[in-house]
Amino acid sequence: MQIAGVDIYVNHPVLHLGATDWVPLSLALDAAPAVSCDTHVAVRVRPQRGLIKVRLFTPPDDPQAQRPNPEFTTVFDGPLLLPDGRIAVGDVEQQTRFVHRVGDRGQFKVRVAVNTPGPDANAIDIVIAGPSK
């Protein structure tokens, strides 16, 4: 079920998502479509040519609920530690930032999928479940 959505303009080809604290400097994207650490995911996106559409989902209880786009390609599927139970999505310059509470603090199962992996990505679906016990 979709719980949030935001359109973000980015100047650089990277969008960060994860914990609300600072993104570690060691999180280098290089040529990959996405990289992660224990608290953040960096996703390669298309900069300066329009908004990046980001949608946040929880696993649906209702079969009629809006679901992530099944045609998107998964670029990250794993645990993320969210120390305050909130997920932040924003550009690397921190000019634009969206924060949404997803539960109590802890480790959450997160899947990130994009419409086109790599430098032309302009839509991201994030599915978050948890926290893990």
Contacts in CASP RR format, 6 or more apart in sequence:
PFRMAT RR
TARGET T0000
AUTHOR 0000-0000-0000
METHOD contacts of the structure
MODEL  1
MQIAGVDIYVNHPVLHLGATDWVPLSLALDAAPAVSCDTHVAVRVRPQRG
LIKVRLFTPPDDPQAQRPNPEFTTVFDGPLLLPDGRIAVGDVEQQTRFVH
RVGDRGQFKVRVAVNTPGPDANAIDIVIAGPSK
1 57 0 8 1.000
1 58 0 8 1.000
1 59 0 8 1.000
1 60 0 8 1.000
1 61 0 8 1.000
1 62 0 8 1.000
1 65 0 8 1.000
1 66 0 8 1.000
1 67 0 8 1.000
2 55 0 8 1.000
2 56 0 8 1.000
2 57 0 8 1.000
2 65 0 8 1.000
2 66 0 8 1.000
2 67 0 8 1.000
3 56 0 8 1.000
3 57 0 8 1.000
3 58 0 8 1.000
3 100 0 8 1.000
3 102 0 8 1.000
4 55 0 8 1.000
4 56 0 8 1.000
4 98 0 8 1.000
4 100 0 8 1.000
5 53 0 8 1.000
5 54 0 8 1.000
5 55 0 8 1.000
5 56 0 8 1.000
5 98 0 8 1.000
6 54 0 8 1.000
6 89 0 8 1.000
6 98 0 8 1.000
7 51 0 8 1.000
7 52 0 8 1.000
7 53 0 8 1.000
7 54 0 8 1.000
8 15 0 8 1.000
8 51 0 8 1.000
8 52 0 8 1.000
8 54 0 8 1.000
8 89 0 8 1.000
8 90 0 8 1.000
8 91 0 8 1.000
8 96 0 8 1.000
8 98 0 8 1.000
9 50 0 8 1.000
9 51 0 8 1.000
9 52 0 8 1.000
9 91 0 8 1.000
9 96 0 8 1.000
10 45 0 8 1.000
10 47 0 8 1.000
10 48 0 8 1.000
10 52 0 8 1.000
10 90 0 8 1.000
10 91 0 8 1.000
10 92 0 8 1.000
10 96 0 8 1.000
11 47 0 8 1.000
11 48 0 8 1.000
11 91 0 8 1.000
11 93 0 8 1.000
11 95 0 8 1.000
12 47 0 8 1.000
12 91 0 8 1.000
12 92 0 8 1.000
12 93 0 8 1.000
13 44 0 8 1.000
13 45 0 8 1.000
13 46 0 8 1.000
13 47 0 8 1.000
13 119 0 8 1.000
14 29 0 8 1.000
14 42 0 8 1.000
14 43 0 8 1.000
14 44 0 8 1.000
14 45 0 8 1.000
14 91 0 8 1.000
14 92 0 8 1.000
15 42 0 8 1.000
15 43 0 8 1.000
15 45 0 8 1.000
15 52 0 8 1.000
15 54 0 8 1.000
15 89 0 8 1.000
15 90 0 8 1.000
15 91 0 8 1.000
15 92 0 8 1.000
15 124 0 8 1.000
16 23 0 8 1.000
16 27 0 8 1.000
16 40 0 8 1.000
16 41 0 8 1.000
16 42 0 8 1.000
16 43 0 8 1.000
16 88 0 8 1.000
16 89 0 8 1.000
16 90 0 8 1.000
16 91 0 8 1.000
16 92 0 8 1.000
17 40 0 8 1.000
17 41 0 8 1.000
17 43 0 8 1.000
17 54 0 8 1.000
17 87 0 8 1.000
17 88 0 8 1.000
17 89 0 8 1.000
17 90 0 8 1.000
17 112 0 8 1.000
17 124 0 8 1.000
17 126 0 8 1.000
18 39 0 8 1.000
18 40 0 8 1.000
18 41 0 8 1.000
18 80 0 8 1.000
18 82 0 8 1.000
18 87 0 8 1.000
18 88 0 8 1.000
18 89 0 8 1.000
18 110 0 8 1.000
19 39 0 8 1.000
19 40 0 8 1.000
19 80 0 8 1.000
19 81 0 8 1.000
19 82 0 8 1.000
19 83 0 8 1.000
19 84 0 8 1.000
19 86 0 8 1.000
19 87 0 8 1.000
19 88 0 8 1.000
20 82 0 8 1.000
20 83 0 8 1.000
20 84 0 8 1.000
20 86 0 8 1.000
20 87 0 8 1.000
20 88 0 8 1.000
20 99 0 8 1.000
21 39 0 8 1.000
21 83 0 8 1.000
23 40 0 8 1.000
23 42 0 8 1.000
23 92 0 8 1.000
24 37 0 8 1.000
24 39 0 8 1.000
24 40 0 8 1.000
26 37 0 8 1.000
27 35 0 8 1.000
27 36 0 8 1.000
27 37 0 8 1.000
27 40 0 8 1.000
27 42 0 8 1.000
28 35 0 8 1.000
29 35 0 8 1.000
29 42 0 8 1.000
29 44 0 8 1.000
32 44 0 8 1.000
33 43 0 8 1.000
33 44 0 8 1.000
33 75 0 8 1.000
33 114 0 8 1.000
33 117 0 8 1.000
33 118 0 8 1.000
33 121 0 8 1.000
34 41 0 8 1.000
34 42 0 8 1.000
34 43 0 8 1.000
34 44 0 8 1.000
34 75 0 8 1.000
34 76 0 8 1.000
34 112 0 8 1.000
34 114 0 8 1.000
34 117 0 8 1.000
35 41 0 8 1.000
35 42 0 8 1.000
36 42 0 8 1.000
36 76 0 8 1.000
36 78 0 8 1.000
36 80 0 8 1.000
38 79 0 8 1.000
38 80 0 8 1.000
38 81 0 8 1.000
39 80 0 8 1.000
39 81 0 8 1.000
39 82 0 8 1.000
39 83 0 8 1.000
40 80 0 8 1.000
41 76 0 8 1.000
41 80 0 8 1.000
41 110 0 8 1.000
41 112 0 8 1.000
43 75 0 8 1.000
43 76 0 8 1.000
43 112 0 8 1.000
43 114 0 8 1.000
43 121 0 8 1.000
43 124 0 8 1.000
44 117 0 8 1.000
44 118 0 8 1.000
44 119 0 8 1.000
44 121 0 8 1.000
45 52 0 8 1.000
45 114 0 8 1.000
45 118 0 8 1.000
45 119 0 8 1.000
45 121 0 8 1.000
45 122 0 8 1.000
45 124 0 8 1.000
46 52 0 8 1.000
46 119 0 8 1.000
46 120 0 8 1.000
46 121 0 8 1.000
46 122 0 8 1.000
49 122 0 8 1.000
50 122 0 8 1.000
51 122 0 8 1.000
52 121 0 8 1.000
52 122 0 8 1.000
52 123 0 8 1.000
52 124 0 8 1.000
53 122 0 8 1.000
53 123 0 8 1.000
53 124 0 8 1.000
54 89 0 8 1.000
54 98 0 8 1.000
54 123 0 8 1.000
54 124 0 8 1.000
54 126 0 8 1.000
55 68 0 8 1.000
55 123 0 8 1.000
55 124 0 8 1.000
55 125 0 8 1.000
55 126 0 8 1.000
56 87 0 8 1.000
56 89 0 8 1.000
56 100 0 8 1.000
56 102 0 8 1.000
56 126 0 8 1.000
56 128 0 8 1.000
57 66 0 8 1.000
57 67 0 8 1.000
57 68 0 8 1.000
57 125 0 8 1.000
57 126 0 8 1.000
57 127 0 8 1.000
57 128 0 8 1.000
58 102 0 8 1.000
58 127 0 8 1.000
58 128 0 8 1.000
58 129 0 8 1.000
59 127 0 8 1.000
59 129 0 8 1.000
60 67 0 8 1.000
68 111 0 8 1.000
68 113 0 8 1.000
68 125 0 8 1.000
68 127 0 8 1.000
69 113 0 8 1.000
69 115 0 8 1.000
69 123 0 8 1.000
69 125 0 8 1.000
71 115 0 8 1.000
72 113 0 8 1.000
72 114 0 8 1.000
72 115 0 8 1.000
72 123 0 8 1.000
72 125 0 8 1.000
73 113 0 8 1.000
73 114 0 8 1.000
73 115 0 8 1.000
73 116 0 8 1.000
73 117 0 8 1.000
74 111 0 8 1.000
74 112 0 8 1.000
74 113 0 8 1.000
75 112 0 8 1.000
75 113 0 8 1.000
75 114 0 8 1.000
75 117 0 8 1.000
76 110 0 8 1.000
76 111 0 8 1.000
76 112 0 8 1.000
77 110 0 8 1.000
77 111 0 8 1.000
77 112 0 8 1.000
78 109 0 8 1.000
78 110 0 8 1.000
78 111 0 8 1.000
79 107 0 8 1.000
79 108 0 8 1.000
79 109 0 8 1.000
79 110 0 8 1.000
79 132 0 8 1.000
80 87 0 8 1.000
80 107 0 8 1.000
80 108 0 8 1.000
80 110 0 8 1.000
81 106 0 8 1.000
81 107 0 8 1.000
81 108 0 8 1.000
82 102 0 8 1.000
82 105 0 8 1.000
82 106 0 8 1.000
82 107 0 8 1.000
82 108 0 8 1.000
82 131 0 8 1.000
83 105 0 8 1.000
83 106 0 8 1.000
84 105 0 8 1.000
85 101 0 8 1.000
85 102 0 8 1.000
85 103 0 8 1.000
85 104 0 8 1.000
85 105 0 8 1.000
85 106 0 8 1.000
85 108 0 8 1.000
85 131 0 8 1.000
86 99 0 8 1.000
86 100 0 8 1.000
86 101 0 8 1.000
86 102 0 8 1.000
86 103 0 8 1.000
87 99 0 8 1.000
87 100 0 8 1.000
87 102 0 8 1.000
87 108 0 8 1.000
87 126 0 8 1.000
87 128 0 8 1.000
88 97 0 8 1.000
88 98 0 8 1.000
88 99 0 8 1.000
89 97 0 8 1.000
89 98 0 8 1.000
89 99 0 8 1.000
89 126 0 8 1.000
90 96 0 8 1.000
90 97 0 8 1.000
90 98 0 8 1.000
91 97 0 8 1.000
102 108 0 8 1.000
102 128 0 8 1.000
102 130 0 8 1.000
103 130 0 8 1.000
103 131 0 8 1.000
104 131 0 8 1.000
105 131 0 8 1.000
106 131 0 8 1.000
106 132 0 8 1.000
107 130 0 8 1.000
107 131 0 8 1.000
107 132 0 8 1.000
108 128 0 8 1.000
108 129 0 8 1.000
108 130 0 8 1.000
108 131 0 8 1.000
108 132 0 8 1.000
109 128 0 8 1.000
109 129 0 8 1.000
109 130 0 8 1.000
109 132 0 8 1.000
110 126 0 8 1.000
110 127 0 8 1.000
110 128 0 8 1.000
110 129 0 8 1.000
111 126 0 8 1.000
111 127 0 8 1.000
112 124 0 8 1.000
112 125 0 8 1.000
112 126 0 8 1.000
113 124 0 8 1.000
113 125 0 8 1.000
113 126 0 8 1.000
113 127 0 8 1.000
114 121 0 8 1.000
114 123 0 8 1.000
114 124 0 8 1.000
114 125 0 8 1.000
115 121 0 8 1.000
115 122 0 8 1.000
115 123 0 8 1.000
115 124 0 8 1.000
116 122 0 8 1.000
END
